């Protein structure tokens, strides 16, 4: 499992936990502690994911691949779909041989 896959899964999971658990607990249950905890964690993971995506540009990736990866990072669950493209060999952050 490469760095993009690992960071993508962690970032995607943090998005789903934030949107699927913490935000409903805040607005339905009136308890905002999970949002206060998960929000900054998700923010750091999002920036880390974008950094890993940026590392791919200029190697085998094109700027189009970076743009698609960025869009995937914004959509909840998007990194999981983007990872399929990585596993298919469509894009890779490994240097060309």
Secondary structure, DSSP 8 states (H G I E B T S, - for coil): --HHHHHHHHHHHHHHHIIIIIHHHHHTT---HHHHHHHHHHHHHHHHHHHHHHHHBTTTB-HHHHHHHHHHHHSTTHHHHHHHHHHTTS--SS---
